[in-house]
Amino acid sequence: MSDLELSLPLTARASDSLQVFLLGIVEFDSALRLQEQFRDVVIQRRDRLGGLFVCEHPPVVTIGREGSQSHLRRDASEFEKLGIDVRWLNRGGGAWMQCPGQIAVYPIVPLQRLGIGMTEFRQRLELAVLDVCRELHVSAHRIDDEPGVFSPLGQLATVGVAVRSWVTTHGLTLNVRPDLSLVRAIQSNSR
């Protein structure tokens, strides 16, 4: 899917509902446009309606506000030769390789109307990942003041959120079975 359209009967939804969209593999820019479109709708509403976009992406490097070029283990031209875009984003977190084998989870929710602050939201995302890990018998933990979820083998999930008018975009990426050669192209400590 390269160009997705969001056509939702939002007025027909209950005000506290969470619409879930299982998108499959989606180009990063298309997923970003969907998030922004849904966010703009949620901003205009006055209820607690939210959305959850779940997908995978073809390989793309995204760099958030805490990231830098130094987090890349390869030169940008090497990524370009591989057909992998490097994108700078206005989200929390550092540099991430997003690729098939990782589940991208993008909650679009009105934090203020839910009575949740940014720190609590990030912690709730991490706790949700920990719940899934417990259910699947995967050893995982959080590290205070470090966004994400970690396993004995390294970072299992990254978390980076953006907020506009108290409505979230972006979210988390959970490593299920990614191509580790791609993931290693980014430093593991690249918040």
ChimeraX commands (.cxc) that place a marker at each C-alpha (Angstrom):
marker #1 position 0.00,0.00,0.00 radius 0.5
marker #1 position 1.65,3.21,-1.02 radius 0.5
marker #1 position -1.16,5.72,-0.64 radius 0.5
marker #1 position -3.82,5.03,1.96 radius 0.5
marker #1 position -6.95,7.05,2.48 radius 0.5
marker #1 position -8.69,7.41,5.79 radius 0.5
marker #1 position -12.44,7.31,5.33 radius 0.5
marker #1 position -14.00,6.87,8.73 radius 0.5
marker #1 position -17.55,7.30,9.95 radius 0.5
marker #1 position -16.19,9.05,13.04 radius 0.5
marker #1 position -19.45,10.72,14.00 radius 0.5
marker #1 position -21.11,7.32,14.31 radius 0.5
marker #1 position -18.56,6.03,16.84 radius 0.5
marker #1 position -19.12,6.04,20.58 radius 0.5
marker #1 position -17.27,8.90,22.23 radius 0.5
marker #1 position -14.99,6.65,24.31 radius 0.5
marker #1 position -14.20,4.13,21.60 radius 0.5
marker #1 position -10.77,3.23,20.24 radius 0.5
marker #1 position -10.81,2.44,16.54 radius 0.5
marker #1 position -8.18,-0.14,15.62 radius 0.5
marker #1 position -6.64,-0.28,12.14 radius 0.5
marker #1 position -4.57,-3.36,11.22 radius 0.5
marker #1 position -2.76,-2.06,8.15 radius 0.5
marker #1 position -0.21,-4.74,7.23 radius 0.5
marker #1 position 2.97,-3.46,5.57 radius 0.5
marker #1 position 2.66,0.26,4.86 radius 0.5
marker #1 position 5.15,2.80,3.54 radius 0.5
marker #1 position 6.23,5.04,6.42 radius 0.5
marker #1 position 5.04,8.27,4.79 radius 0.5
marker #1 position 1.58,6.80,4.18 radius 0.5
marker #1 position 1.31,5.73,7.81 radius 0.5
marker #1 position 2.45,9.16,8.93 radius 0.5
marker #1 position -0.21,10.86,6.77 radius 0.5
marker #1 position -2.89,8.55,8.22 radius 0.5
marker #1 position -1.82,9.39,11.76 radius 0.5
marker #1 position -1.84,13.12,11.06 radius 0.5
marker #1 position -5.23,12.95,9.37 radius 0.5
marker #1 position -6.75,10.98,12.25 radius 0.5
marker #1 position -5.05,13.28,14.80 radius 0.5
marker #1 position -6.58,16.33,13.14 radius 0.5
marker #1 position -10.04,14.74,13.38 radius 0.5
marker #1 position -9.51,13.88,17.06 radius 0.5
marker #1 position -8.34,17.45,17.77 radius 0.5
marker #1 position -11.63,18.79,16.37 radius 0.5
marker #1 position -13.74,16.48,18.53 radius 0.5
marker #1 position -14.54,17.08,22.18 radius 0.5
marker #1 position -14.95,13.45,23.29 radius 0.5
marker #1 position -12.38,10.75,24.09 radius 0.5
marker #1 position -12.39,8.97,20.72 radius 0.5
marker #1 position -8.98,7.55,19.79 radius 0.5
marker #1 position -7.37,5.35,17.21 radius 0.5
marker #1 position -4.72,2.67,17.11 radius 0.5
marker #1 position -2.77,2.01,13.91 radius 0.5
marker #1 position -0.79,-1.26,13.79 radius 0.5
marker #1 position 1.52,-2.00,10.88 radius 0.5
marker #1 position 4.99,-2.86,9.64 radius 0.5
marker #1 position 7.16,-0.69,7.42 radius 0.5
marker #1 position 9.59,-1.36,4.59 radius 0.5
marker #1 position 13.08,-0.38,5.83 radius 0.5
marker #1 position 13.37,3.28,6.84 radius 0.5
marker #1 position 15.55,5.09,9.37 radius 0.5
marker #1 position 13.69,7.60,11.52 radius 0.5
marker #1 position 15.46,10.07,13.77 radius 0.5
marker #1 position 13.57,11.81,16.57 radius 0.5
marker #1 position 14.39,14.84,18.71 radius 0.5
marker #1 position 16.93,12.98,20.86 radius 0.5
marker #1 position 18.66,11.41,17.86 radius 0.5
marker #1 position 21.54,12.58,15.74 radius 0.5
marker #1 position 23.55,11.61,12.68 radius 0.5
marker #1 position 26.13,10.12,15.06 radius 0.5
marker #1 position 23.64,7.36,15.96 radius 0.5
marker #1 position 23.93,5.93,12.46 radius 0.5
marker #1 position 26.61,3.26,12.08 radius 0.5
marker #1 position 26.50,3.76,8.33 radius 0.5
marker #1 position 26.91,6.87,6.26 radius 0.5
marker #1 position 23.65,8.30,4.90 radius 0.5
marker #1 position 24.88,7.57,1.37 radius 0.5
marker #1 position 25.10,3.85,2.24 radius 0.5
marker #1 position 21.46,3.86,3.31 radius 0.5
marker #1 position 20.59,5.65,0.08 radius 0.5
marker #1 position 22.39,2.97,-1.99 radius 0.5
marker #1 position 20.30,0.34,-0.16 radius 0.5
marker #1 position 17.11,2.26,-0.98 radius 0.5
marker #1 position 16.54,3.14,2.68 radius 0.5
marker #1 position 15.35,6.66,3.43 radius 0.5
marker #1 position 16.61,8.55,6.48 radius 0.5
marker #1 position 13.82,10.69,7.95 radius 0.5
marker #1 position 14.07,13.39,10.63 radius 0.5
marker #1 position 10.88,13.56,12.72 radius 0.5
marker #1 position 9.37,15.75,15.38 radius 0.5
marker #1 position 8.84,12.91,17.84 radius 0.5
marker #1 position 10.54,11.85,21.03 radius 0.5
marker #1 position 13.20,9.20,20.98 radius 0.5
marker #1 position 16.36,8.75,19.00 radius 0.5
marker #1 position 17.33,7.00,15.79 radius 0.5
marker #1 position 15.42,3.84,14.88 radius 0.5
marker #1 position 15.59,1.43,12.00 radius 0.5
marker #1 position 12.03,0.47,11.12 radius 0.5
marker #1 position 11.66,-2.65,9.01 radius 0.5
marker #1 position 9.56,-5.76,8.46 radius 0.5
marker #1 position 9.62,-7.96,11.56 radius 0.5
marker #1 position 8.87,-5.00,13.79 radius 0.5
marker #1 position 5.35,-4.10,14.79 radius 0.5
marker #1 position 4.74,-0.34,14.70 radius 0.5
marker #1 position 1.95,0.69,17.07 radius 0.5
marker #1 position 0.62,4.24,16.73 radius 0.5
marker #1 position -1.97,5.29,19.31 radius 0.5
marker #1 position -3.73,8.56,18.45 radius 0.5
marker #1 position -5.44,9.61,21.67 radius 0.5
marker #1 position -6.54,12.91,23.30 radius 0.5
marker #1 position -4.31,12.91,26.39 radius 0.5
marker #1 position -5.87,15.91,28.12 radius 0.5
marker #1 position -9.41,14.57,27.72 radius 0.5
marker #1 position -8.23,11.23,29.12 radius 0.5
marker #1 position -6.51,12.95,32.06 radius 0.5
marker #1 position -3.09,11.54,31.13 radius 0.5
marker #1 position 0.22,13.42,30.92 radius 0.5
marker #1 position 3.11,12.63,28.58 radius 0.5
marker #1 position 5.19,10.74,31.16 radius 0.5
marker #1 position 2.25,8.59,32.21 radius 0.5
marker #1 position 1.37,7.92,28.56 radius 0.5
marker #1 position 4.91,6.73,27.77 radius 0.5
marker #1 position 4.89,4.54,30.88 radius 0.5
marker #1 position 1.52,3.05,29.91 radius 0.5
marker #1 position 2.88,2.17,26.47 radius 0.5
marker #1 position 5.87,0.47,28.06 radius 0.5
marker #1 position 3.68,-1.37,30.57 radius 0.5
marker #1 position 1.47,-2.62,27.73 radius 0.5
marker #1 position 4.57,-4.08,26.03 radius 0.5
marker #1 position 5.64,-5.66,29.34 radius 0.5
marker #1 position 2.17,-7.22,29.67 radius 0.5
marker #1 position 2.50,-8.76,26.21 radius 0.5
marker #1 position 5.99,-10.02,27.05 radius 0.5
marker #1 position 4.76,-11.64,30.28 radius 0.5
marker #1 position 1.92,-13.30,28.40 radius 0.5
marker #1 position 4.40,-14.69,25.86 radius 0.5
marker #1 position 6.96,-15.65,28.56 radius 0.5
marker #1 position 9.56,-13.20,27.23 radius 0.5
marker #1 position 11.90,-11.73,29.83 radius 0.5
marker #1 position 11.65,-7.93,29.62 radius 0.5
marker #1 position 12.01,-4.86,31.81 radius 0.5
marker #1 position 11.98,-1.07,31.85 radius 0.5
marker #1 position 14.91,1.15,32.77 radius 0.5
marker #1 position 14.07,4.32,34.70 radius 0.5
marker #1 position 14.54,7.45,32.58 radius 0.5
marker #1 position 15.16,5.38,29.43 radius 0.5
marker #1 position 12.24,5.17,27.01 radius 0.5
marker #1 position 11.49,1.69,25.76 radius 0.5
marker #1 position 11.47,-1.91,26.92 radius 0.5
marker #1 position 14.58,-4.04,27.21 radius 0.5
marker #1 position 15.35,-7.77,27.23 radius 0.5
marker #1 position 18.57,-9.56,28.18 radius 0.5
marker #1 position 19.54,-9.33,24.47 radius 0.5
marker #1 position 18.97,-5.57,24.15 radius 0.5
marker #1 position 16.20,-3.17,23.35 radius 0.5
marker #1 position 12.94,-4.94,22.58 radius 0.5
marker #1 position 10.70,-1.91,22.03 radius 0.5
marker #1 position 11.37,1.73,21.30 radius 0.5
marker #1 position 9.02,4.51,22.34 radius 0.5
marker #1 position 8.80,7.97,20.80 radius 0.5
marker #1 position 5.70,10.13,20.84 radius 0.5
marker #1 position 4.71,13.46,19.36 radius 0.5
marker #1 position 1.85,15.61,20.65 radius 0.5
marker #1 position -0.09,18.39,19.01 radius 0.5
marker #1 position -2.98,20.05,20.83 radius 0.5
marker #1 position -2.69,17.26,23.42 radius 0.5
marker #1 position -3.35,14.52,20.81 radius 0.5
marker #1 position -0.62,11.93,20.25 radius 0.5
marker #1 position 0.99,10.54,17.12 radius 0.5
marker #1 position 3.86,8.09,16.65 radius 0.5
marker #1 position 4.15,5.57,19.48 radius 0.5
marker #1 position 6.25,2.45,19.70 radius 0.5
marker #1 position 8.03,-0.16,17.65 radius 0.5
marker #1 position 8.24,-3.72,18.96 radius 0.5
marker #1 position 10.95,-6.04,17.67 radius 0.5
marker #1 position 9.38,-9.40,16.82 radius 0.5
marker #1 position 11.72,-10.81,14.18 radius 0.5
marker #1 position 13.47,-7.97,12.36 radius 0.5
marker #1 position 16.44,-8.29,10.04 radius 0.5
marker #1 position 19.17,-7.77,12.65 radius 0.5
marker #1 position 21.69,-6.56,10.06 radius 0.5
marker #1 position 19.36,-3.60,9.45 radius 0.5
marker #1 position 18.68,-2.98,13.13 radius 0.5
marker #1 position 22.41,-2.99,13.90 radius 0.5
marker #1 position 22.89,-0.12,11.45 radius 0.5
marker #1 position 21.69,2.08,14.32 radius 0.5
marker #1 position 23.47,2.35,17.67 radius 0.5
marker #1 position 21.53,0.58,20.39 radius 0.5
marker #1 position 21.95,3.50,22.79 radius 0.5
marker #1 position 20.43,6.05,20.41 radius 0.5
marker #1 position 17.51,6.95,22.64 radius 0.5
marker link #1:1,2 radius 0.2
marker link #1:2,3 radius 0.2
marker link #1:3,4 radius 0.2
marker link #1:4,5 radius 0.2
marker link #1:5,6 radius 0.2
marker link #1:6,7 radius 0.2
marker link #1:7,8 radius 0.2
marker link #1:8,9 radius 0.2
marker link #1:9,10 radius 0.2
marker link #1:10,11 radius 0.2
marker link #1:11,12 radius 0.2
marker link #1:12,13 radius 0.2
marker link #1:13,14 radius 0.2
marker link #1:14,15 radius 0.2
marker link #1:15,16 radius 0.2
marker link #1:16,17 radius 0.2
marker link #1:17,18 radius 0.2
marker link #1:18,19 radius 0.2
marker link #1:19,20 radius 0.2
marker link #1:20,21 radius 0.2
marker link #1:21,22 radius 0.2
marker link #1:22,23 radius 0.2
marker link #1:23,24 radius 0.2
marker link #1:24,25 radius 0.2
marker link #1:25,26 radius 0.2
marker link #1:26,27 radius 0.2
marker link #1:27,28 radius 0.2
marker link #1:28,29 radius 0.2
marker link #1:29,30 radius 0.2
marker link #1:30,31 radius 0.2
marker link #1:31,32 radius 0.2
marker link #1:32,33 radius 0.2
marker link #1:33,34 radius 0.2
marker link #1:34,35 radius 0.2
marker link #1:35,36 radius 0.2
marker link #1:36,37 radius 0.2
marker link #1:37,38 radius 0.2
marker link #1:38,39 radius 0.2
marker link #1:39,40 radius 0.2
marker link #1:40,41 radius 0.2
marker link #1:41,42 radius 0.2
marker link #1:42,43 radius 0.2
marker link #1:43,44 radius 0.2
marker link #1:44,45 radius 0.2
marker link #1:45,46 radius 0.2
marker link #1:46,47 radius 0.2
marker link #1:47,48 radius 0.2
marker link #1:48,49 radius 0.2
marker link #1:49,50 radius 0.2
marker link #1:50,51 radius 0.2
marker link #1:51,52 radius 0.2
marker link #1:52,53 radius 0.2
marker link #1:53,54 radius 0.2
marker link #1:54,55 radius 0.2
marker link #1:55,56 radius 0.2
marker link #1:56,57 radius 0.2
marker link #1:57,58 radius 0.2
marker link #1:58,59 radius 0.2
marker link #1:59,60 radius 0.2
marker link #1:60,61 radius 0.2
marker link #1:61,62 radius 0.2
marker link #1:62,63 radius 0.2
marker link #1:63,64 radius 0.2
marker link #1:64,65 radius 0.2
marker link #1:65,66 radius 0.2
marker link #1:66,67 radius 0.2
marker link #1:67,68 radius 0.2
marker link #1:68,69 radius 0.2
marker link #1:69,70 radius 0.2
marker link #1:70,71 radius 0.2
marker link #1:71,72 radius 0.2
marker link #1:72,73 radius 0.2
marker link #1:73,74 radius 0.2
marker link #1:74,75 radius 0.2
marker link #1:75,76 radius 0.2
marker link #1:76,77 radius 0.2
marker link #1:77,78 radius 0.2
marker link #1:78,79 radius 0.2
marker link #1:79,80 radius 0.2
marker link #1:80,81 radius 0.2
marker link #1:81,82 radius 0.2
marker link #1:82,83 radius 0.2
marker link #1:83,84 radius 0.2
marker link #1:84,85 radius 0.2
marker link #1:85,86 radius 0.2
marker link #1:86,87 radius 0.2
marker link #1:87,88 radius 0.2
marker link #1:88,89 radius 0.2
marker link #1:89,90 radius 0.2
marker link #1:90,91 radius 0.2
marker link #1:91,92 radius 0.2
marker link #1:92,93 radius 0.2
marker link #1:93,94 radius 0.2
marker link #1:94,95 radius 0.2
marker link #1:95,96 radius 0.2
marker link #1:96,97 radius 0.2
marker link #1:97,98 radius 0.2
marker link #1:98,99 radius 0.2
marker link #1:99,100 radius 0.2
marker link #1:100,101 radius 0.2
marker link #1:101,102 radius 0.2
marker link #1:102,103 radius 0.2
marker link #1:103,104 radius 0.2
marker link #1:104,105 radius 0.2
marker link #1:105,106 radius 0.2
marker link #1:106,107 radius 0.2
marker link #1:107,108 radius 0.2
marker link #1:108,109 radius 0.2
marker link #1:109,110 radius 0.2
marker link #1:110,111 radius 0.2
marker link #1:111,112 radius 0.2
marker link #1:112,113 radius 0.2
marker link #1:113,114 radius 0.2
marker link #1:114,115 radius 0.2
marker link #1:115,116 radius 0.2
marker link #1:116,117 radius 0.2
marker link #1:117,118 radius 0.2
marker link #1:118,119 radius 0.2
marker link #1:119,120 radius 0.2
marker link #1:120,121 radius 0.2
marker link #1:121,122 radius 0.2
marker link #1:122,123 radius 0.2
marker link #1:123,124 radius 0.2
marker link #1:124,125 radius 0.2
marker link #1:125,126 radius 0.2
marker link #1:126,127 radius 0.2
marker link #1:127,128 radius 0.2
marker link #1:128,129 radius 0.2
marker link #1:129,130 radius 0.2
marker link #1:130,131 radius 0.2
marker link #1:131,132 radius 0.2
marker link #1:132,133 radius 0.2
marker link #1:133,134 radius 0.2
marker link #1:134,135 radius 0.2
marker link #1:135,136 radius 0.2
marker link #1:136,137 radius 0.2
marker link #1:137,138 radius 0.2
marker link #1:138,139 radius 0.2
marker link #1:139,140 radius 0.2
marker link #1:140,141 radius 0.2
marker link #1:141,142 radius 0.2
marker link #1:142,143 radius 0.2
marker link #1:143,144 radius 0.2
marker link #1:144,145 radius 0.2
marker link #1:145,146 radius 0.2
marker link #1:146,147 radius 0.2
marker link #1:147,148 radius 0.2
marker link #1:148,149 radius 0.2
marker link #1:149,150 radius 0.2
marker link #1:150,151 radius 0.2
marker link #1:151,152 radius 0.2
marker link #1:152,153 radius 0.2
marker link #1:153,154 radius 0.2
marker link #1:154,155 radius 0.2
marker link #1:155,156 radius 0.2
marker link #1:156,157 radius 0.2
marker link #1:157,158 radius 0.2
marker link #1:158,159 radius 0.2
marker link #1:159,160 radius 0.2
marker link #1:160,161 radius 0.2
marker link #1:161,162 radius 0.2
marker link #1:162,163 radius 0.2
marker link #1:163,164 radius 0.2
marker link #1:164,165 radius 0.2
marker link #1:165,166 radius 0.2
marker link #1:166,167 radius 0.2
marker link #1:167,168 radius 0.2
marker link #1:168,169 radius 0.2
marker link #1:169,170 radius 0.2
marker link #1:170,171 radius 0.2
marker link #1:171,172 radius 0.2
marker link #1:172,173 radius 0.2
marker link #1:173,174 radius 0.2
marker link #1:174,175 radius 0.2
marker link #1:175,176 radius 0.2
marker link #1:176,177 radius 0.2
marker link #1:177,178 radius 0.2
marker link #1:178,179 radius 0.2
marker link #1:179,180 radius 0.2
marker link #1:180,181 radius 0.2
marker link #1:181,182 radius 0.2
marker link #1:182,183 radius 0.2
marker link #1:183,184 radius 0.2
marker link #1:184,185 radius 0.2
marker link #1:185,186 radius 0.2
marker link #1:186,187 radius 0.2
marker link #1:187,188 radius 0.2
marker link #1:188,189 radius 0.2
marker link #1:189,190 radius 0.2
marker link #1:190,191 radius 0.2
view
